[in-house]
């Protein structure tokens, strides 16, 4: 079961049906792929998530057209928020260090 989705992998079947595999983190921070259309789920130990997701969509659902992997909007916002906070902290430290001289 996925707890934190970071990416969506999609492909389209010839009839126009779009199929999706979600990529993210499960229990104990394990990286997982989970199909939204069947019970398929696979743990990823290293790289290849996009290829494994697209392989599943092609083999199980016949979806081979328009393959994409996009970042989840919520995950993207969290990363931008964290980067902004880190930048502000670095700016305050730099300002503090230069004001002491």
N, C-alpha and C positions, 0 to 999 in steps of 0.2 A: 504494500500500500504506500503510495506516494504521499509525503507530507509537505514537501516544498518543491513545486514545479519551477524549473528554471528555463526550460526550452520546450518548444512544440515542434515535432517532426510531422510533416504532412505530405500526402501524395494523393493523386486523383485517379479514379478508375475511368475506363473509357466512357461510361454512361454519365460521367460528371460528378459522381459521388466522391466526396472528400473524406479521407480516412486520416486519423491522427494518433500518434504515439507521443505520450508525454515523457519528458526526461527530467529527473530531479532526484531528491533525496528521500530515502525511506527511514525506517527505524535504525537507530545507531549510526546515522550519517552514511548509510550505504547508498551508492549511486544506483538508481533503478530506471528501467524503461518500462512503461505500462501502456498497453493498447486501450483506447477508449471504446473499442467496438467488440472486444472479446476479453477473455480472462488471461491473456498472455501477459507475462511479466518476466523481466530478466534483470539480474544484477550485473552491473558493469564493473569490472575490476580495473581496467585501464582503457583509455581511448576507444574509438570506433563506435560510439553511441549512435551517431548519425547513420552509419552504414548498417548497423544491426537493426535500427528502427525501420529504415527504408527496406531492408531485406524482408522483415516481417510483413510490412504492408504489401509488398509485391507477392510474396508467397502465400500468405493467408487470405488476403483480400483482393488480390489482382490489381492493386493500385500502383501503377508505375509512372504515371504522368505528373508533371509539375512538382518534382520533389523539392521541399524547402525545409529549413530548420531555422526557426526564429526564436529570439529571446522572449521570455514571458514578461509582460509589461510590469507586473508587480515586482519581479526580481530586478528588472532594469532600474525601477525607481529606487529600490533599496540600495543598489550599488551607487547610484548617483548621490543619494543622501549620505552614504558613508564616505564617499570621496569628498563631498562638500565639507563635511565635519572635519575630516583629516586635513584638508586644505586650510580651513579656518584655524585649527589648532597650530599648524605649522606657521601660519602667518602671525599669530599671537606670539609664539616662541621667538620667531625672527625679530619681530618688533621689540619684544622684551630684551633680547640679546643686544640689539643695536642701541637701545635707549640707555643702557647701562654704561656706555663708553663716553 
